Amino acid sequence: MPIVVVGLSHHSSPVTVRERFAFADSAIPATLHKLRETGLAEEGVLLSTCNRVELYAVTERADRPALSALRQFLLECHDYREPITDEIYTLSEPESLEHLFKVACGLDSMVLGETEILGQLKKAYDLALQHKQTGRCLNKAFQRAFNVAKHIRTETNIQRGSVSVGSVAVELAEKIFSSLSDRQVMVIGAGETSEKTARALLSRGAHSIIVSNRSHDRALKLAEELGGRAVQFEGWANEFEKIDIVISSTSAPHYILDRAKLSPLMRLRKNRPLLLIDIAVPRDIEPEVNFLENVYLYNIDDLQAIADNYLKQRQEEIARCESIIREKAKGLFAGLPPQFGLPGSTRLAFGNE
Protein backbone atom coordinates (compact mmCIF):
# COMPACT_ATOMS: atom_id res chain seq x y z
CA MET A 1 0.00 0.00 0.00
CA PRO A 2 1.42 3.39 -0.99
CA ILE A 3 2.54 6.13 1.36
CA VAL A 4 1.24 9.59 0.42
CA VAL A 5 1.74 13.12 1.75
CA VAL A 6 -0.86 15.87 1.78
CA GLY A 7 0.04 19.22 3.29
CA LEU A 8 1.19 22.79 3.08
CA SER A 9 4.39 24.53 4.13
CA HIS A 10 6.24 27.83 4.00
CA HIS A 11 7.15 26.92 0.40
CA SER A 12 3.52 26.78 -0.72
CA SER A 13 1.62 29.19 1.53
CA PRO A 14 2.11 32.25 3.76
CA VAL A 15 1.67 32.19 7.53
CA THR A 16 -1.80 33.75 7.13
CA VAL A 17 -2.92 30.49 5.51
CA ARG A 18 -0.75 28.04 7.50
CA GLU A 19 -2.06 29.27 10.84
CA ARG A 20 -5.59 28.37 9.73
CA PHE A 21 -4.52 24.72 9.38
CA ALA A 22 -2.43 24.37 12.56
CA PHE A 23 -3.29 21.50 14.93
CA ALA A 24 -2.84 21.52 18.69
CA ASP A 25 -1.06 18.38 19.89
CA SER A 26 -4.12 17.41 21.91
CA ALA A 27 -6.29 17.34 18.76
CA ILE A 28 -4.00 15.18 16.64
CA PRO A 29 -4.85 11.67 17.99
CA ALA A 30 -8.59 12.22 17.46
CA THR A 31 -7.95 13.62 13.97
CA LEU A 32 -5.92 10.55 12.98
CA HIS A 33 -8.56 8.25 14.47
CA LYS A 34 -11.24 9.99 12.40
CA LEU A 35 -9.07 9.71 9.29
CA ARG A 36 -8.83 5.94 9.67
CA GLU A 37 -12.48 5.54 10.66
CA THR A 38 -13.58 7.19 7.41
CA GLY A 39 -11.56 4.63 5.46
CA LEU A 40 -9.37 7.27 3.81
CA ALA A 41 -6.18 5.74 5.23
CA GLU A 42 -4.89 2.63 6.96
CA GLU A 43 -2.15 4.47 8.87
CA GLY A 44 -1.42 8.12 9.61
CA VAL A 45 1.02 10.61 11.12
CA LEU A 46 0.18 14.31 11.39
CA LEU A 47 2.98 16.88 11.62
CA SER A 48 2.04 20.44 12.64
CA THR A 49 4.78 23.04 13.16
CA CYS A 50 5.18 26.77 12.58
CA ASN A 51 6.34 26.09 9.03
CA ARG A 52 4.24 23.12 7.90
CA VAL A 53 1.14 21.00 8.38
CA GLU A 54 1.55 17.60 6.72
CA LEU A 55 -0.44 14.38 6.78
CA TYR A 56 1.55 11.21 6.06
CA ALA A 57 -0.85 8.39 5.25
CA VAL A 58 -0.93 4.82 3.96
CA THR A 59 -3.77 4.37 1.48
CA GLU A 60 -5.17 1.61 -0.74
CA ARG A 61 -4.64 3.82 -3.80
CA ALA A 62 -2.71 6.95 -4.68
CA ASP A 63 -4.79 8.11 -7.65
CA ARG A 64 -6.38 11.53 -8.05
CA PRO A 65 -9.70 10.71 -6.28
CA ALA A 66 -7.91 9.24 -3.25
CA LEU A 67 -5.53 12.18 -2.90
CA SER A 68 -8.38 14.64 -3.48
CA ALA A 69 -10.33 13.01 -0.63
CA LEU A 70 -7.36 13.38 1.74
CA ARG A 71 -6.96 16.98 0.69
CA GLN A 72 -10.64 17.62 1.38
CA PHE A 73 -10.28 15.95 4.78
CA LEU A 74 -7.54 18.44 5.69
CA LEU A 75 -9.74 21.35 4.57
CA GLU A 76 -12.74 20.11 6.54
CA CYS A 77 -10.73 19.62 9.74
CA HIS A 78 -10.60 23.42 10.04
CA ASP A 79 -13.75 24.23 8.07
CA TYR A 80 -11.63 26.06 5.49
CA ARG A 81 -13.96 27.24 2.71
CA GLU A 82 -11.99 29.95 0.95
CA PRO A 83 -10.64 29.38 -2.60
CA ILE A 84 -7.36 27.47 -2.51
CA THR A 85 -5.17 26.15 -5.32
CA ASP A 86 -1.48 25.34 -4.99
CA GLU A 87 -1.24 26.03 -1.26
CA ILE A 88 -1.90 22.33 -0.54
CA TYR A 89 0.36 19.77 -2.25
CA THR A 90 -0.10 16.02 -2.65
CA LEU A 91 2.70 13.52 -3.18
CA SER A 92 2.83 9.77 -3.75
CA GLU A 93 5.73 7.31 -3.95
CA PRO A 94 8.57 7.65 -4.45
CA GLU A 95 8.30 11.45 -4.17
CA SER A 96 6.41 11.18 -0.87
CA LEU A 97 9.21 9.14 0.71
CA GLU A 98 11.88 11.46 -0.63
CA HIS A 99 9.91 14.39 0.81
CA LEU A 100 9.72 12.72 4.24
CA PHE A 101 13.48 12.17 4.21
CA LYS A 102 14.14 15.76 3.12
CA VAL A 103 11.95 17.07 5.93
CA ALA A 104 13.79 14.91 8.49
CA CYS A 105 17.16 16.17 7.21
CA GLY A 106 16.16 19.84 7.24
CA LEU A 107 16.43 20.08 3.45
CA ASP A 108 12.84 21.32 3.13
CA SER A 109 13.11 23.79 6.02
CA MET A 110 13.07 27.57 6.00
CA VAL A 111 16.63 27.46 7.34
CA LEU A 112 18.36 24.85 5.21
CA GLY A 113 19.79 22.08 7.37
CA GLU A 114 18.12 23.19 10.61
CA THR A 115 17.85 20.57 13.32
CA GLU A 116 14.61 21.38 15.21
CA ILE A 117 12.44 19.72 12.57
CA LEU A 118 13.91 16.28 13.27
CA GLY A 119 12.77 16.50 16.90
CA GLN A 120 9.35 17.73 15.81
CA LEU A 121 9.03 14.87 13.32
CA LYS A 122 10.01 12.32 15.97
CA LYS A 123 7.43 13.80 18.33
CA ALA A 124 4.69 13.63 15.67
CA TYR A 125 5.57 10.02 14.87
CA ASP A 126 5.71 9.02 18.53
CA LEU A 127 2.30 10.60 19.17
CA ALA A 128 0.76 8.58 16.33
CA LEU A 129 2.60 5.43 17.42
CA GLN A 130 1.47 5.71 21.04
CA HIS A 131 -2.15 6.05 19.90
CA LYS A 132 -1.79 3.06 17.54
CA GLN A 133 -2.33 5.08 14.36
CA THR A 134 0.73 3.71 12.55
CA GLY A 135 1.56 0.27 11.17
CA ARG A 136 4.25 -1.57 9.28
CA CYS A 137 4.57 0.91 6.41
CA LEU A 138 4.85 4.18 8.33
CA ASN A 139 6.91 2.60 11.11
CA LYS A 140 9.47 1.49 8.57
CA ALA A 141 9.38 4.76 6.64
CA PHE A 142 9.83 6.99 9.68
CA GLN A 143 12.57 4.87 11.21
CA ARG A 144 14.42 5.03 7.90
CA ALA A 145 13.88 8.80 7.75
CA PHE A 146 15.50 9.20 11.17
CA ASN A 147 18.45 7.06 10.08
CA VAL A 148 18.86 9.06 6.88
CA ALA A 149 18.85 12.32 8.88
CA LYS A 150 21.67 10.96 11.06
CA HIS A 151 23.61 9.91 7.96
CA ILE A 152 23.20 13.33 6.33
CA ARG A 153 24.26 15.11 9.52
CA THR A 154 27.45 13.09 9.90
CA GLU A 155 28.47 12.60 6.27
CA THR A 156 27.78 16.04 4.76
CA ASN A 157 28.27 19.71 5.66
CA ILE A 158 24.63 20.71 5.18
CA GLN A 159 24.14 21.54 8.86
CA ARG A 160 27.25 23.62 9.44
CA GLY A 161 26.80 27.15 10.73
CA SER A 162 23.69 28.81 12.10
CA VAL A 163 20.92 26.30 11.43
CA SER A 164 17.94 27.05 13.67
CA VAL A 165 15.01 29.42 13.61
CA GLY A 166 16.13 30.61 17.04
CA SER A 167 19.61 31.52 15.92
CA VAL A 168 18.25 33.34 12.88
CA ALA A 169 15.96 35.30 15.22
CA VAL A 170 19.00 36.26 17.29
CA GLU A 171 20.83 37.52 14.23
CA LEU A 172 17.81 39.64 13.41
CA ALA A 173 17.98 41.11 16.93
CA GLU A 174 21.62 41.98 16.36
CA LYS A 175 20.67 43.87 13.22
CA ILE A 176 18.22 46.00 15.20
CA PHE A 177 20.46 46.43 18.25
CA SER A 178 24.16 46.64 17.54
CA SER A 179 24.85 44.81 20.80
CA LEU A 180 22.75 42.55 23.00
CA SER A 181 24.91 43.08 26.08
CA ASP A 182 22.64 45.71 27.64
CA ARG A 183 19.32 44.40 26.32
CA GLN A 184 16.55 42.93 28.41
CA VAL A 185 14.82 39.95 26.78
CA MET A 186 11.46 38.34 27.44
CA VAL A 187 10.53 34.88 26.21
CA ILE A 188 6.78 34.20 26.14
CA GLY A 189 6.08 30.48 25.85
CA ALA A 190 8.68 28.10 27.28
CA GLY A 191 8.63 25.53 24.48
CA GLU A 192 11.60 23.96 22.72
CA THR A 193 12.04 26.72 20.13
CA SER A 194 11.76 29.45 22.76
CA GLU A 195 14.30 27.70 24.95
CA LYS A 196 16.82 27.40 22.14
CA THR A 197 16.24 31.02 21.17
CA ALA A 198 16.81 32.12 24.77
CA ARG A 199 20.04 30.14 24.98
CA ALA A 200 21.22 31.67 21.70
CA LEU A 201 20.45 35.16 23.02
CA LEU A 202 22.45 34.50 26.17
CA SER A 203 25.36 33.15 24.14
CA ARG A 204 25.40 36.44 22.23
CA GLY A 205 25.61 38.41 25.48
CA ALA A 206 22.00 39.27 26.36
CA HIS A 207 21.89 41.08 29.71
CA SER A 208 19.02 39.09 31.24
CA ILE A 209 16.15 36.77 30.39
CA ILE A 210 12.59 36.92 31.67
CA VAL A 211 10.46 33.82 31.03
CA SER A 212 6.68 33.68 31.04
CA ASN A 213 4.62 30.57 30.32
CA ARG A 214 1.09 29.35 31.02
CA SER A 215 2.63 26.60 33.13
CA HIS A 216 4.49 28.65 35.70
CA ASP A 217 6.42 25.61 36.89
CA ARG A 218 7.86 25.23 33.40
CA ALA A 219 8.72 28.95 33.35
CA LEU A 220 10.48 28.62 36.72
CA LYS A 221 12.47 25.62 35.55
CA LEU A 222 13.61 27.28 32.32
CA ALA A 223 14.40 30.57 34.06
CA GLU A 224 16.53 28.72 36.59
CA GLU A 225 18.42 26.91 33.84
CA LEU A 226 19.05 30.19 32.03
CA GLY A 227 19.95 32.22 35.10
CA GLY A 228 16.94 34.44 34.53
CA ARG A 229 13.65 35.06 36.26
CA ALA A 230 10.11 33.78 35.74
CA VAL A 231 6.92 35.82 35.83
CA GLN A 232 3.30 34.71 35.88
CA PHE A 233 1.73 34.45 32.43
CA GLU A 234 -1.07 36.80 33.44
CA GLY A 235 1.49 39.46 34.37
CA TRP A 236 4.02 39.41 31.53
CA ALA A 237 2.76 42.73 30.15
CA ASN A 238 3.82 44.42 33.41
CA GLU A 239 7.45 43.79 32.43
CA PHE A 240 7.31 45.75 29.16
CA GLU A 241 8.68 48.91 30.73
CA LYS A 242 12.05 47.15 31.17
CA ILE A 243 12.43 44.93 28.11
CA ASP A 244 13.83 45.52 24.61
CA ILE A 245 13.23 42.20 22.82
CA VAL A 246 10.29 39.79 22.95
CA ILE A 247 10.41 36.26 21.53
CA SER A 248 6.87 34.89 21.49
CA SER A 249 6.01 31.26 20.75
CA THR A 250 2.90 30.14 22.58
CA SER A 251 0.21 27.72 21.43
CA ALA A 252 -2.58 30.25 21.96
CA PRO A 253 -5.30 30.08 19.28
CA HIS A 254 -5.60 33.89 19.23
CA TYR A 255 -3.42 37.00 19.54
CA ILE A 256 -1.96 37.49 23.01
CA LEU A 257 -0.70 40.98 22.12
CA ASP A 258 -2.55 43.47 19.94
CA ARG A 259 -2.22 47.14 19.08
CA ALA A 260 -4.74 48.27 21.71
CA LYS A 261 -2.82 46.46 24.45
CA LEU A 262 0.66 47.49 23.30
CA SER A 263 0.02 51.21 22.69
CA PRO A 264 -0.22 52.21 26.40
CA LEU A 265 2.72 49.92 27.21
CA MET A 266 4.87 51.80 24.69
CA ARG A 267 4.06 55.07 26.45
CA LEU A 268 5.28 53.55 29.71
CA ARG A 269 8.50 52.60 27.92
CA LYS A 270 8.86 56.21 26.70
CA ASN A 271 8.72 54.79 23.17
CA ARG A 272 12.12 53.12 23.31
CA PRO A 273 12.61 50.74 20.34
CA LEU A 274 10.94 47.37 20.86
CA LEU A 275 11.72 44.28 18.78
CA LEU A 276 8.97 41.65 18.62
CA ILE A 277 9.77 38.28 17.06
CA ASP A 278 6.64 36.18 16.67
CA ILE A 279 7.59 32.59 15.89
CA ALA A 280 4.19 31.14 16.79
CA VAL A 281 1.67 29.64 14.38
CA PRO A 282 -1.10 30.70 14.80
CA ARG A 283 0.54 34.08 15.35
CA ASP A 284 0.75 35.52 18.86
CA ILE A 285 1.03 39.18 17.88
CA GLU A 286 -1.42 41.23 15.84
CA PRO A 287 0.24 42.57 12.65
CA GLU A 288 -1.19 46.05 13.28
CA VAL A 289 1.29 46.65 16.11
CA ASN A 290 3.77 47.44 13.32
CA PHE A 291 2.00 50.78 12.89
CA LEU A 292 3.10 51.90 16.35
CA GLU A 293 6.16 54.13 16.47
CA ASN A 294 9.44 52.39 17.35
CA VAL A 295 7.87 48.90 17.23
CA TYR A 296 9.52 46.34 14.94
CA LEU A 297 7.53 43.13 14.44
CA TYR A 298 8.79 40.09 12.54
CA ASN A 299 6.87 36.84 12.12
CA ILE A 300 8.07 33.41 11.09
CA ASP A 301 7.85 34.22 7.37
CA ASP A 302 9.94 37.36 7.82
CA LEU A 303 12.80 35.16 8.98
CA GLN A 304 12.96 33.74 5.46
CA ALA A 305 15.04 36.67 4.21
CA ILE A 306 17.79 35.90 6.70
CA ALA A 307 17.50 32.17 6.06
CA ASP A 308 18.09 32.78 2.35
CA ASN A 309 21.60 33.98 3.15
CA TYR A 310 22.43 30.54 4.51
CA LEU A 311 21.16 28.87 1.36
CA LYS A 312 24.19 30.04 -0.59
CA GLN A 313 26.53 28.60 2.05
CA ARG A 314 24.96 25.15 1.76
CA GLN A 315 24.11 25.03 -1.94
CA GLU A 316 27.05 22.79 -2.77
CA GLU A 317 25.87 20.12 -0.35
CA ILE A 318 22.26 19.94 -1.56
CA ALA A 319 22.92 17.76 -4.62
CA ARG A 320 24.95 15.32 -2.51
CA CYS A 321 22.21 15.08 0.13
CA GLU A 322 19.46 14.60 -2.45
CA SER A 323 21.43 11.80 -4.09
CA ILE A 324 21.68 10.00 -0.73
CA ILE A 325 17.96 10.50 -0.12
CA ARG A 326 16.95 9.12 -3.53
CA GLU A 327 18.96 5.96 -2.94
CA LYS A 328 17.57 5.46 0.58
CA ALA A 329 13.99 6.02 -0.60
CA LYS A 330 14.43 3.65 -3.55
CA GLY A 331 15.59 0.83 -1.29
CA LEU A 332 13.11 1.36 1.55
CA PHE A 333 10.65 -1.37 0.66
CA ALA A 334 13.00 -3.54 -1.35
CA GLY A 335 12.27 -7.19 -0.65
CA LEU A 336 8.76 -6.54 0.69
CA PRO A 337 5.62 -7.74 -1.12
CA PRO A 338 4.44 -5.52 -4.01
CA GLN A 339 1.59 -3.99 -1.98
CA PHE A 340 4.15 -2.13 0.14
CA GLY A 341 5.27 0.11 -2.70
CA LEU A 342 3.91 2.03 -5.63
CA PRO A 343 6.15 2.43 -8.67
CA GLY A 344 6.34 5.80 -10.30
CA SER A 345 5.69 9.25 -8.88
CA THR A 346 2.57 11.36 -8.60
CA ARG A 347 2.29 15.00 -7.62
CA LEU A 348 -1.18 16.31 -8.29
CA ALA A 349 -2.26 19.92 -8.57
CA PHE A 350 -5.83 20.96 -7.84
CA GLY A 351 -7.77 23.97 -8.98
CA ASN A 352 -10.37 25.84 -6.91
CA GLU A 353 -12.77 23.43 -5.33
N, C-alpha and C positions, 0 to 999 in steps of 0.2 A: 504494500500500500504506500502511495507516495506521500512525501512530506511537503507541505506547502507553507508559504508565508503570506500573510495579508497584513498590511500596516501602513503607517505613515511616519516620516521622520523629518529632521531639519533639512534634509535634502529636498523633500517633496512639498513641504508645507510650513508656513510661518507659525510662530508660537500662538498667534490668535486662533489658529485652527487646532493645533496640537493640544492646547489646554482643554478644548472641548471634548477630547477623546481620552483624557487621562483617567486612569483607574486607581483608586485607593487600594492598598494591599488587602484590606479587609474584604473588598468586593470581588477580588480575583477568583477565589475558589468557587463561589457561587456562579460566577460568569462561565467558568470552564465546565462546571457541572451542567449548566443549561445548554452549553454548546454541544456536549455529548448527548444529552437527553433528546435534543432535537434531531439527532442523527446526522448532523453536519460533519462530525469528526469522530474518530475513534480515540484519539489522544489529543492533548492540548497543553501548551505553555503560553502564558500571556506576560509579555514584558512591557512595563510602563515606566518610562523615565522622563526626565525633562526634555530629552531630545527625540524620543521615539515611543510609539505604541505599536507593538507588533504581536500578532497571533501566529504561533507556530503550531500547525495541526497536521494530523495524519488522517487522510481521507480515502474513501474508496476510489475516487476519481480525481483528476486534476484538470478537467476540461472547463470550458468557459462557464457553463451553468453552475458547476460546483464552486468555482472560485467566486462567481458573482453572488452566490448565496452566503458565503463566508464574509464577503465584503458588506453585504446588506446586514448581516448579523452585527458587525462592528458598528455600523451606522445606527442601528436600532438600540444598541446598548445605551447610547446617550441621546436617543431621540433626535438625531441630527437630520434635519430636513432641508437644509440649504443646498443649492446646486454645488456639486463637487465633481471634479474630473480626475486630474492626475495626482491629486493630493494623496490618494490611497493607491498603493501598488500591490500587485499580486505576483507571486513567484512560485514556480514548481521546479522539480528536480531536473537537472542538477543545480540550477541557479539558486534554488532555495537553500540548499546545503552550503553552497559557496557563500551565500549571504550570511547565514548563521555563523560560519567560521570567520568571516570578515568582521562581523559585529563583535565576536568574542575577542578578536585580536586588536580591536580599536581602529581597524582600517576604514570603517564606515562612520566613524565618530566626527564630531565637529572639530575636535583637536586630534589630528591624526596620530594614532598610536597611544592614545590615553588609556589609562589602566582602570579607571573606576567602572567602566562598562562591564568588565569581566566579572567583578563582584556583583553587579546588579543582575547580570545574566544568571550567575550561579544562584542567587537569591530567588529569582523568578522560577528557575527550574526546580529548586528545592521545595518551593511553595506548592507547585503542581504535583511533585513527587509525593510529598507528605499527604496530600489530599487525594492520592491515587488517580490523578488525571493523566498520567503518562503510562507508556507501555514500552514494549521492546524497541520500537522504532525510534521514538524520541529519546529514550534513555541512551541508546547507542549513539545517536546523533549529537546529543549534548555532551556526553562524556568525550567524544572525539573532538568536539569543538574546544573543550577546555584543554585537551592535550595539544591541539594545534596552537592555541594561544600561548601555551608554555614554550612550544618549539619556536614560534615566531619571536618571542621575547628573548630567548637565549641565543638564537642562531642569526638574528638580523639586528640592524641598528635602528629599526623603525621607532623604538620607544626611547631613544636618547633625547635628552634635553627636557624642556618644560612640557609635560604631557598630560596635564589635568585641567579641568575647568577651573578648579580653585586657583591653580598657579597662574592661569591666564587672567583671572579676576584680579589677582594681586598685581600683575604687571599693569593692568589698567589703572589701578589705584596709584601706582608709581608714576603714571603719566599725568594724573591729575595733581598729585602732591609730589613734589620733587623728592621728598624724604618721608618715610613712615615713622621715623624715630620719635617724633613728638605728636603722633596722631593717636587718638582714642578710637577704638574699633568696637562695634557691637555686632554680634552674631545672633540672628533671630532664627531659631530652629536648629537643634543640636544633632542633626543627622550626619551621615558619613561625609557628604560633600561639604557641609558647613565646618565640620571638624577639620578636614584636610585644608580648607581655605584658611581657617584660623591658624593652623600650624604654619602654613606658608606665610601668613602675615607676620607672625612672630619671628620667623626665620629671616624676614626682611627688615626686622628692627622695630615693629609696631610697639608703641609705648605701653599699651595695656589692652586687655580683651574683656569685654562684658558679654556674658552669655545669657540668653533668655530662651526658654523652651516651655511648651505646655506641660511637660513632665518636669517639675522643678528638680526632682532628684537627678534626672539626666543632666540638667543644666549645672547643678552643683558638681556632679562628677566630672563633666568636661571642663568646667571652670577651674577645678582643682588641678586637673592634669595640665592645664595650660598656664597655671599661675595667675589666673584672672579672678573674676568675681561673677557670681550668678545673681540675677534679679528675677522676680516673679514675672510670668508672662503678661499678667494684667497690668504690670507697671513699667514695661520697657520704654514706653513713650516718655516717662519722667526723666529718662537718662539723656534725652536728645540735646539738652543744653550743653553737655560735655563732649559729645562724640563728633567725629569727623567722617567716619566711614561705616556704612551698614551693609552687611552681607545677609540677605534674607532668603531662607530656603525652608519654609514650612510646608505642611501638607494641607493647609487651609483651602477650602473650596471657593473662597471669596477673598477680595482685597483685605489685607490687615492694615494697610496704610493708604489713605487717599489724600487728595488735595485739601479737603476741608479740615482734616485732622492735622496735616503737616504745616499748613500756613501759620497757625498761631505758635507752633513749636519753633518755626524759623525765626519768628520775632524774638522769642526767648533766647535764641542762639545769636541774636544781633546779626542775622543773615550771613554768618560765616559760611564758606563753601561746604556743601554736604554731598558726599558721593554715596549713591544708593546702587547696589548691585543686586538685582533680583534674579536669582537662579532657580526660582520655583516655577513649576508648571502644575496646576494653574498659577498664574502670576500672583505674587503677594502685594505688589505695589501698583496703584492706579497710574496709567501712563500720563495722566494730566498733571501729575506733580512736576513734570518737566517744565511746565509753564511758570513755575515759581522761580524767583530770582535766586541765583547761586545754588540751585539744586541740579545735580547731574545724575540722571537715572539711566542705567543700562540693564537690559534684560538678557536672557540667555542667548537670543539671536544676535544681539549686539556684540557678543564675544566672538562671533564668527570672523570679524575683521582681523582681530588679533590672531586667531587660530590660523588664518590663511598664511600668515607669515611663516608659521612652522611647516606648512605644506611644502615649501620650497626646500627646506632642510632635509625632508624625508623622501622627496620625490624619487631619488635613486633607488630606495629600498622597496618601493611599492611593487614594481614588476617582480622582484624576487619573492616577496611575500605572496603575491597573487598566484605565482607558479606553484608554490608549496601548497596553497589552499586548494587549487584545482586538482592536484594529485591526491590530496587527502580526501577530498569530496568524492573523487572518482572511485576510490577504493573502499569507501565506507561500508557498503553493503555487498562487497565482493564475496562470493561464496554462499550468500543467503538465497533462499528461494526467490523466484522472479517477483512475487507480490511485494517484496520489500524494496523495490526500486522502480523508477519510471524512466525509461530512456528518453533522451531529448530534453529540451528546455522550453518552458512556457512563461512568458511574461505578458500578461494581458492588460490592455488599457481600456478604460470604460469612459463613455461619455456621460452627460448629465442623466441622472436617473430619478 
